[in-house]
């Protein structure tokens, strides 16, 4: 069974709006173009890119030529279209080499995915802005979720958002302002969400039962790389009715234990943030 694609953090047009207030608009434009090309299944022409991002075509062309020169974007002179180039892999490879979370988390994700027939994600938390998928493990053919490494989602959405609310230490006013912009299939009230955040703080993991995607249960457990706010989270996603049959409490405990183990490995046995 294939579930719907998870909704991204913001449409490309919202990224374009952020460029207007950026102190480094050229960098913001380049980043938006790279993200758009990364999500596209086919190469895009300059007009299509400019239209999607709300850019002046001449400005868009200028940025694209700079990205081609740096080998981050490839240009096909026959079709006049642009696509990601292999140069982006150099940056990704360097990041992966310096980030131990992926290597440590992948076996945990694989083990839980197979044991409970769920899709597992390892996500990196970027403050209250967004979370980024950095590792994926799909379950068997009975459940597959369409998401990819590099996908971005709003930080406070679903079960991961409850973990951030519980352990991030952010002011309530700031959280409430962000909460209002979230999109849910079955949105909780802010008061209900706050109660769930308090429960997350007590039990060490969070559950979203059909709020974000109707009929889908999401369980998340925080991971720390140092004292302070969580740096990552382990996320399990499955059909709600199936998870109840397969043992939801056992899945919750597996995520909590996996998060604690990874935190110990990343920041040391005696500096775990939950202790």
Secondary structure, 3 states (H helix, E strand, C coil): CECCCCCCCCCHHHHHHHHHHCCCHHHHHHHHHHHHHHHCCCCEEHHHHHHHHCCCHHHHHHHHHHHHHCCCEEEECCCCEEEECCHHHHHHHHHHHHCCHHHHHHHHHHHHHHHHCCEEEEEEEECCCEEEEEEEECCCCCCECCCCCCCEEECCCHHHHHHHHHHCCCCHHHHHHHHCCCCCCCCCCHHHHHHHHHHHHHHCCEEEECCCCCCEEEEEEEECCCCCCCCEEEEEEEEHHHHHHHCHHHHHHHHHHHHHHHHHHHHCHHHCCCC
